[in-house]
Amino acid sequence: MEMIGEARIEASREAVWDALNDPDVLRSSIPGCEEMLRTADNEFTAKVVSKVGPIKARFAGKVTLSNIVPPRSYTLTGEGQGGAAGFVKSDIEVSLEALEQGVTMLRYGVKANIGGKLAQLGSRMIDSAARKAADEFFAVFGSVVAKRAVAAPQAPGAAADPDAAAFMAAVTAPGFSERPEPRSRVAPKSTAESAPRAAAVNDAPSPELMDVWVSQHIKVWIADQIAVVSLNRPDNRNAMTYPMWRAIPGLMRALERNPEVRTIILTGTGEDFCAGADIPEFEKVRADVAQATAYEVAVDACCDAIAGISKPTIAVVKGYCLGGGAHLAMSCDFRYAAASAVFGIPAARLSIIYGVRATQKLCALVGQAQAKRILYSADRFTAPEALRIGFVDHVSGSLGPAVSSSWWAGLWSAADSKVADPMADARTFARKLAANAPLSIAGAKYILTGLSMGPGDLDLQRAEELIAFAAGSEDYREGRKAFAEKRPPGFKGF
């Protein structure tokens, strides 16, 4: 018997890992488990009562953990004897992926041999019983882990939001997480540093910008070389306030400097990506021509910072992606959408002209004819339509092509997935990008972005400097050496 599956668990990867290694949690989660005892660091004994069709038996056996990579994965090998009912031997590959700060995707693949009377029942009945048991396990396990995560006490003296302090330190201290000095005569500036920056946006955050973070309107979480930037106004469909537009360029510069970040995902908390600008605040921040001009400068600076950062960016879109939210998504290198996502640019219903740079990005994605239809009509369009016209690159589920970065990814795409999650798909792709040479991606991004934005945006001399720097880098030597040695390269970004 072979079976694969996945479960989305509302808890951190560390919390899920701890629970998977806790015999009490396992005993309460496994259907029919009467006893689960730890006999060694990586060994358990168990007694489980199981019923498959007409056969009911008590199985006693041993469970061993191997190939352990905390807190990411392990192999669980189990052997159980059920007397006359038969025996079960199984290998279960368990993999944990941290989707967001408090969300983990648990994936598993089972290969089992069954003997005795159980083997006579037929594969359909056995598969059905196994699937039912797995569903019951994850329903209980997920609930237990989520409750434990909520109940976990905060360490004495811990900051209310330690990530906020780290972010502010990154923005205010230019030397924070600085990369090692390049070993070439020409050091490539980031594309974010090379891109024009509006004078209205200062490098040092004002108290107003600090309030954006303190109030948690933007959240950042980094794991596995992937930074997840979440717009965090779910009650307002993550509509962007003026301070939020102004805060993001500083955030992008902080992520540019951080060598632990190879890829960036932009998303929204709750049910939506971003419903656009916060229209109710327009009376205060966009009331006249001068304010409207300053506002558009801030929007362009924000989106140019996203488009200009040298690291790959992926927008993960669910729910509404409208107006300014569409500009944010278009500023990313890739857009991964939920099948239920809704897109649109309603500027024509507000007597607003969509900005030049936003319109350039729209035309680069969908072409002039589709851009006219979207801007003139102000109509909303669905994820399948967005995929058809090229506005998005991938729709989760059966509508979009999955990007396989491993045999695990191929295994999941070959089966009916329970969780059609654009974040899971985006992280699979992000891991593939993070494994490639940062200098190659930065150079390609600089050239492609310049070409797509029209004449004058690409500095040919700067492009040649980037190419020369990569050719003289340690990563280029590592790439050739890894190819000769037939192993994956370990790129450092210099």
LOKEVEX-885369 format. One line per 3 residues: number of its first residue (from 1); for each residue z, y negated, x negated of C-alpha. Coordinates in nm, 3 decimals, padded with zeros to 5 digits. Example, Ala and Ser with C-alpha at 12.3 -4.5 7.8 and 13.67 -1.06 7.14 Angstrom:
2
1> 00.780,00.450,-01.230 | 00.714,00.106,-01.367
// end
This chain:
494
1> 00.000,00.000,00.000 | -00.082,-00.351,-00.119 | 00.031,-00.675,00.042
4> 00.029,-01.042,-00.054 | 00.182,-01.346,00.110 | 00.349,-01.680,00.065
7> 00.633,-01.877,00.220 | 00.709,-02.249,00.214 | 01.082,-02.304,00.160
10> 01.255,-02.639,00.211 | 01.459,-02.632,-00.109 | 01.409,-02.702,-00.480
13> 01.259,-02.436,-00.703 | 01.588,-02.404,-00.892 | 01.776,-02.345,-00.566
16> 01.526,-02.079,-00.457 | 01.545,-01.912,-00.798 | 01.924,-01.898,-00.786
19> 01.910,-01.747,-00.437 | 01.658,-01.481,-00.544 | 01.907,-01.373,-00.808
22> 02.211,-01.382,-00.577 | 02.292,-01.033,-00.437 | 02.482,-01.181,-00.141
25> 02.184,-01.390,-00.033 | 01.948,-01.096,-00.077 | 02.175,-00.864,00.120
28> 02.196,-01.107,00.413 | 01.819,-01.167,00.408 | 01.674,-00.815,00.369
31> 01.639,-00.650,00.713 | 01.871,-00.347,00.738 | 02.035,-00.407,00.399
34> 02.387,-00.264,00.399 | 02.471,-00.311,00.034 | 02.335,-00.505,-00.265
37> 02.536,-00.491,-00.587 | 02.461,-00.627,-00.935 | 02.505,-00.352,-01.195
40> 02.365,-00.541,-01.496 | 02.215,-00.881,-01.576 | 01.877,-00.782,-01.433
43> 01.959,-00.476,-01.225 | 02.085,-00.418,-00.870 | 02.161,-00.118,-00.653
46> 02.089,-00.131,-00.282 | 02.124,00.063,00.041 | 01.880,-00.023,00.319
49> 01.832,00.125,00.665 | 01.465,00.112,00.759 | 01.271,00.218,01.067
52> 00.895,00.272,01.056 | 00.752,00.405,01.381 | 00.953,00.713,01.481
55> 01.113,00.754,01.137 | 01.448,00.593,01.061 | 01.623,00.655,00.731
58> 01.879,00.514,00.490 | 01.727,00.443,00.149 | 01.939,00.421,-00.165
61> 01.787,00.294,-00.484 | 01.772,00.063,-00.781 | 01.604,-00.272,-00.833
64> 01.511,-00.399,-01.180 | 01.385,-00.744,-01.277 | 01.140,-00.789,-01.566
67> 00.886,-01.039,-01.701 | 01.141,-01.309,-01.620 | 01.032,-01.672,-01.663
70> 01.310,-01.886,-01.511 | 01.271,-02.055,-01.267 | 00.906,-01.968,-01.217
73> 00.846,-01.596,-01.181 | 00.956,-01.237,-01.230 | 00.849,-00.881,-01.155
76> 01.074,-00.682,-00.924 | 01.050,-00.303,-00.956 | 01.225,-00.096,-00.692
79> 01.276,00.276,-00.637 | 01.434,00.411,-00.318 | 01.505,00.762,-00.188
82> 01.536,00.828,00.184 | 01.595,01.202,00.188 | 01.355,01.389,00.414
85> 01.197,01.061,00.521 | 01.044,01.021,00.177 | 01.053,00.774,-00.109
88> 00.927,00.427,-00.196 | 00.831,00.290,-00.537 | 00.713,-00.068,-00.558
91> 00.627,-00.349,-00.796 | 00.658,-00.701,-00.655 | 00.526,-01.005,-00.841
94> 00.717,-01.315,-00.735 | 00.600,-01.666,-00.826 | 00.769,-01.998,-00.743
97> 00.579,-02.325,-00.738 | 00.755,-02.659,-00.697 | 00.537,-02.845,-00.447
100> 00.763,-03.146,-00.405 | 01.117,-03.237,-00.502 | 01.274,-03.033,-00.222
103> 00.989,-02.798,-00.132 | 00.898,-02.468,-00.299 | 00.610,-02.230,-00.235
106> 00.713,-01.869,-00.293 | 00.421,-01.632,-00.345 | 00.446,-01.256,-00.371
109> 00.221,-00.958,-00.428 | 00.336,-00.604,-00.351 | 00.201,-00.274,-00.479
112> 00.387,00.027,-00.341 | 00.363,00.406,-00.344 | 00.510,00.589,-00.046
115> 00.574,00.963,-00.018 | 00.722,01.217,00.221 | 00.713,01.182,00.601
118> 00.657,00.807,00.571 | 00.323,00.867,00.402 | 00.207,01.069,00.701
121> 00.238,00.777,00.943 | -00.081,00.610,00.828 | -00.150,00.286,00.648
124> -00.181,00.069,00.959 | 00.169,00.147,01.084 | 00.319,00.113,00.735
127> 00.143,-00.218,00.670 | 00.256,-00.354,01.006 | 00.618,-00.257,00.938
130> 00.605,-00.405,00.589 | 00.459,-00.734,00.713 | 00.722,-00.758,00.987
133> 01.001,-00.693,00.735 | 00.858,-00.960,00.501 | 00.840,-01.213,00.783
136> 01.199,-01.141,00.882 | 01.316,-01.167,00.521 | 01.157,-01.506,00.460
139> 01.273,-01.646,00.794 | 01.635,-01.565,00.706 | 01.605,-01.633,00.333
142> 01.443,-01.973,00.386 | 01.713,-02.072,00.633 | 01.995,-01.962,00.401
145> 01.849,-02.142,00.098 | 01.781,-02.461,00.294 | 02.140,-02.467,00.425
148> 02.277,-02.409,00.075 | 02.066,-02.696,-00.058 | 02.195,-02.934,00.208
151> 02.555,-02.825,00.156 | 02.545,-02.850,-00.226 | 02.792,-03.122,-00.334
154> 02.674,-03.402,-00.558 | 02.822,-03.402,-00.906 | 03.107,-03.653,-00.950
157> 02.981,-03.985,-01.080 | 02.617,-03.894,-01.024 | 02.386,-04.182,-00.937
160> 02.269,-04.202,-00.578 | 01.911,-04.180,-00.697 | 01.880,-04.087,-01.068
163> 01.500,-04.087,-01.046 | 01.511,-04.455,-00.946 | 01.705,-04.543,-01.262
166> 01.459,-04.346,-01.475 | 01.166,-04.523,-01.312 | 01.310,-04.869,-01.362
169> 01.389,-04.787,-01.726 | 01.029,-04.678,-01.774 | 00.891,-04.999,-01.629
172> 01.127,-05.237,-01.807 | 01.129,-05.072,-02.152 | 00.780,-05.073,-02.313
175> 00.885,-04.811,-02.568 | 01.006,-04.561,-02.311 | 00.840,-04.218,-02.348
178> 00.585,-04.366,-02.586 | 00.329,-04.121,-02.722 | 00.327,-04.036,-03.094
181> 00.117,-04.268,-03.307 | -00.243,-04.135,-03.304 | -00.375,-04.000,-03.630
184> -00.710,-04.171,-03.610 | -00.822,-04.516,-03.715 | -00.904,-04.606,-03.352
187> -00.634,-04.546,-03.093 | -00.770,-04.525,-02.737 | -00.611,-04.760,-02.493
190> -00.553,-04.611,-02.153 | -00.816,-04.695,-01.895 | -00.534,-04.857,-01.698
193> -00.473,-05.092,-01.990 | -00.845,-05.154,-02.035 | -00.910,-05.235,-01.668
196> -00.892,-05.601,-01.561 | -00.548,-05.686,-01.426 | -00.481,-05.963,-01.175
199> -00.266,-06.244,-01.311 | -00.058,-06.239,-00.993 | 00.093,-05.903,-01.087
202> 00.351,-05.928,-01.365 | 00.434,-05.655,-01.615 | 00.809,-05.695,-01.565
205> 00.929,-05.607,-01.215 | 01.076,-05.887,-01.008 | 01.391,-05.832,-00.801
208> 01.159,-05.794,-00.502 | 00.977,-05.505,-00.671 | 01.304,-05.346,-00.772
211> 01.407,-05.352,-00.407 | 01.101,-05.141,-00.326 | 01.238,-04.866,-00.543
214> 01.603,-04.909,-00.454 | 01.514,-04.876,-00.087 | 01.312,-04.567,-00.180
217> 00.982,-04.688,-00.033 | 00.812,-04.520,-00.329 | 00.948,-04.200,-00.480
220> 00.842,-04.022,-00.799 | 00.914,-03.667,-00.901 | 00.787,-03.490,-01.214
223> 00.764,-03.113,-01.267 | 00.525,-02.887,-01.460 | 00.346,-03.190,-01.614
226> 00.256,-03.314,-01.264 | 00.398,-03.639,-01.123 | 00.417,-03.660,-00.744
229> 00.420,-04.020,-00.621 | 00.523,-04.034,-00.254 | 00.492,-04.332,-00.023
232> 00.819,-04.313,00.165 | 00.815,-04.501,00.494 | 00.762,-04.206,00.729
235> 00.889,-04.395,01.035 | 00.608,-04.647,00.978 | 00.345,-04.383,00.890
238> 00.393,-04.489,00.526 | 00.228,-04.827,00.587 | 00.213,-05.030,00.265
241> 00.423,-05.345,00.242 | 00.329,-05.631,00.009 | 00.607,-05.540,-00.240
244> 00.482,-05.178,-00.243 | 00.130,-05.290,-00.336 | 00.280,-05.497,-00.619
247> 00.511,-05.220,-00.744 | 00.251,-04.949,-00.803 | 00.077,-05.103,-01.112
250> 00.409,-05.095,-01.302 | 00.464,-04.739,-01.189 | 00.119,-04.636,-01.313
253> 00.191,-04.792,-01.652 | 00.517,-04.598,-01.673 | 00.338,-04.271,-01.593
256> 00.065,-04.358,-01.843 | 00.327,-04.381,-02.118 | 00.506,-04.060,-02.024
259> 00.373,-03.767,-02.236 | 00.531,-03.519,-01.993 | 00.280,-03.625,-01.725
262> -00.072,-03.483,-01.740 | -00.177,-03.518,-01.374 | -00.066,-03.743,-01.087
265> -00.057,-03.659,-00.716 | -00.036,-03.943,-00.463 | 00.089,-03.849,-00.117
268> 00.306,-03.962,00.172 | 00.632,-03.826,00.305 | 00.656,-03.696,00.660
271> 00.348,-03.639,00.873 | 00.112,-03.902,00.729 | -00.049,-04.013,00.406
274> -00.073,-04.386,00.477 | -00.172,-04.572,00.794 | -00.282,-04.871,00.585
277> -00.126,-05.210,00.534 | 00.190,-05.306,00.720 | 00.023,-05.527,00.985
280> 00.349,-05.662,01.137 | 00.437,-05.835,00.808 | 00.102,-06.021,00.796
283> 00.254,-06.322,00.974 | 00.480,-06.369,00.671 | 00.269,-06.254,00.375
286> -00.091,-06.306,00.494 | -00.062,-06.603,00.729 | -00.320,-06.836,00.568
289> -00.617,-06.825,00.332 | -00.408,-06.869,00.017 | -00.171,-06.589,00.116
292> -00.459,-06.366,00.223 | -00.625,-06.416,-00.118 | -00.303,-06.335,-00.306
295> -00.254,-06.030,-00.086 | -00.602,-05.896,-00.162 | -00.545,-05.958,-00.534
298> -00.231,-05.743,-00.514 | -00.413,-05.468,-00.321 | -00.698,-05.459,-00.572
301> -00.457,-05.460,-00.867 | -00.267,-05.168,-00.713 | -00.576,-04.959,-00.645
304> -00.737,-05.050,-00.979 | -00.419,-04.930,-01.153 | -00.454,-04.593,-00.979
307> -00.826,-04.572,-01.055 | -00.778,-04.695,-01.412 | -00.498,-04.470,-01.534
310> -00.636,-04.231,-01.795 | -00.479,-03.925,-01.630 | -00.640,-03.737,-01.339
313> -00.519,-03.840,-00.994 | -00.529,-03.642,-00.670 | -00.459,-03.783,-00.324
316> -00.297,-03.525,-00.094 | -00.376,-03.643,00.257 | -00.220,-03.534,00.583
319> -00.205,-03.719,00.913 | -00.333,-04.076,00.910 | -00.533,-04.217,00.617
322> -00.652,-04.553,00.745 | -00.758,-04.890,00.606 | -00.557,-04.966,00.294
325> -00.451,-04.600,00.289 | -00.817,-04.506,00.258 | -00.847,-04.747,-00.037
328> -00.551,-04.575,-00.204 | -00.709,-04.233,-00.151 | -01.051,-04.348,-00.272
331> -00.890,-04.485,-00.588 | -00.782,-04.133,-00.684 | -01.018,-03.900,-00.867
334> -00.991,-03.632,-00.598 | -00.885,-03.610,-00.234 | -00.732,-03.293,-00.090
337> -00.679,-03.307,00.286 | -00.508,-03.111,00.559 | -00.741,-02.988,00.831
340> -00.565,-03.219,01.078 | -00.600,-03.536,00.868 | -00.758,-03.842,01.033
343> -00.952,-04.109,00.843 | -01.083,-04.454,00.926 | -01.123,-04.815,00.815
346> -01.042,-05.040,01.116 | -01.103,-05.373,00.938 | -01.367,-05.475,01.197
349> -01.102,-05.456,01.470 | -00.883,-05.708,01.286 | -01.156,-05.951,01.177
352> -01.087,-05.854,00.815 | -01.364,-05.795,00.559 | -01.291,-05.486,00.353
355> -01.263,-05.585,-00.015 | -01.549,-05.568,-00.262 | -01.387,-05.309,-00.489
358> -01.281,-05.092,-00.196 | -01.634,-05.108,-00.055 | -01.777,-05.013,-00.396
361> -01.556,-04.704,-00.400 | -01.657,-04.614,-00.045 | -02.028,-04.642,-00.127
364> -01.981,-04.434,-00.443 | -01.830,-04.155,-00.235 | -02.037,-04.147,00.086
367> -02.347,-04.361,00.021 | -02.448,-04.689,00.180 | -02.560,-04.551,00.517
370> -02.231,-04.372,00.584 | -02.034,-04.670,00.448 | -02.207,-04.896,00.700
373> -02.127,-04.658,00.984 | -01.759,-04.638,00.882 | -01.716,-05.015,00.834
376> -01.929,-05.141,01.126 | -01.793,-04.899,01.387 | -01.429,-04.887,01.269
379> -01.427,-04.536,01.418 | -01.191,-04.268,01.299 | -01.325,-03.941,01.163
382> -01.180,-03.597,01.107 | -01.120,-03.395,00.792 | -01.425,-03.169,00.846
385> -01.641,-03.480,00.886 | -01.482,-03.636,00.576 | -01.567,-03.323,00.380
388> -01.925,-03.321,00.510 | -01.998,-03.681,00.406 | -01.818,-03.654,00.072
391> -01.515,-03.870,00.148 | -01.282,-03.580,00.056 | -01.330,-03.296,-00.192
394> -01.129,-03.021,-00.026 | -00.984,-02.936,00.314 | -00.702,-02.683,00.319
397> -00.756,-02.360,00.503 | -01.096,-02.207,00.572 | -01.286,-02.539,00.574
400> -01.281,-02.623,00.203 | -01.358,-02.428,-00.114 | -01.044,-02.333,-00.304
403> -01.027,-02.404,-00.677 | -00.914,-02.089,-00.859 | -00.720,-02.141,-01.179
406> -00.580,-01.788,-01.211 | -00.600,-01.438,-01.071 | -00.306,-01.534,-00.848
409> -00.508,-01.818,-00.695 | -00.799,-01.581,-00.638 | -00.565,-01.334,-00.477
412> -00.433,-01.593,-00.232 | -00.778,-01.720,-00.138 | -00.891,-01.364,-00.067
415> -00.628,-01.319,00.203 | -00.536,-01.493,00.526 | -00.282,-01.749,00.409
418> 00.010,-01.834,00.631 | 00.047,-02.179,00.477 | -00.265,-02.400,00.473
421> -00.104,-02.668,00.259 | -00.312,-02.931,00.078 | -00.024,-02.994,-00.164
424> -00.029,-02.629,-00.273 | -00.407,-02.641,-00.319 | -00.386,-02.970,-00.506
427> -00.118,-02.842,-00.744 | -00.329,-02.534,-00.821 | -00.610,-02.767,-00.921
430> -00.371,-03.006,-01.100 | -00.241,-02.725,-01.320 | -00.596,-02.648,-01.426
433> -00.654,-03.013,-01.519 | -00.321,-03.035,-01.701 | -00.421,-02.744,-01.925
436> -00.736,-02.922,-02.047 | -00.763,-03.176,-02.328 | -00.613,-03.513,-02.218
439> -00.844,-03.709,-02.448 | -01.153,-03.545,-02.298 | -01.040,-03.623,-01.945
442> -00.939,-03.980,-02.034 | -01.277,-04.049,-02.195 | -01.476,-03.891,-01.914
445> -01.273,-04.082,-01.656 | -01.327,-04.414,-01.832 | -01.704,-04.362,-01.848
448> -01.741,-04.225,-01.493 | -01.524,-04.496,-01.338 | -01.717,-04.769,-01.516
451> -02.053,-04.626,-01.413 | -01.949,-04.579,-01.050 | -01.823,-04.936,-01.010
454> -02.155,-05.094,-01.106 | -02.305,-05.299,-01.394 | -02.056,-05.475,-01.614
457> -01.759,-05.246,-01.545 | -01.832,-05.009,-01.833 | -01.757,-05.135,-02.183
460> -01.999,-04.929,-02.395 | -01.821,-05.014,-02.720 | -01.492,-04.901,-02.574
463> -01.653,-04.578,-02.453 | -01.785,-04.507,-02.801 | -01.439,-04.572,-02.948
466> -01.289,-04.316,-02.710 | -01.554,-04.060,-02.804 | -01.494,-04.117,-03.176
469> -01.118,-04.095,-03.137 | -01.143,-03.759,-02.959 | -01.375,-03.628,-03.230
472> -01.115,-03.706,-03.497 | -00.811,-03.588,-03.303 | -00.570,-03.303,-03.361
475> -00.662,-03.174,-03.013 | -01.026,-03.131,-03.120 | -00.911,-02.919,-03.414
478> -00.680,-02.723,-03.186 | -00.962,-02.661,-02.937 | -01.190,-02.517,-03.205
481> -00.909,-02.307,-03.352 | -00.809,-02.169,-03.010 | -01.173,-02.082,-02.935
484> -01.204,-01.893,-03.262 | -00.874,-01.712,-03.202 | -00.962,-01.636,-02.837
487> -00.645,-01.789,-02.696 | -00.562,-02.076,-02.458 | -00.542,-02.410,-02.642
490> -00.220,-02.610,-02.659 | -00.333,-02.970,-02.630 | -00.097,-03.258,-02.717
493> -00.303,-03.563,-02.625 | -00.361,-03.696,-02.978
// end
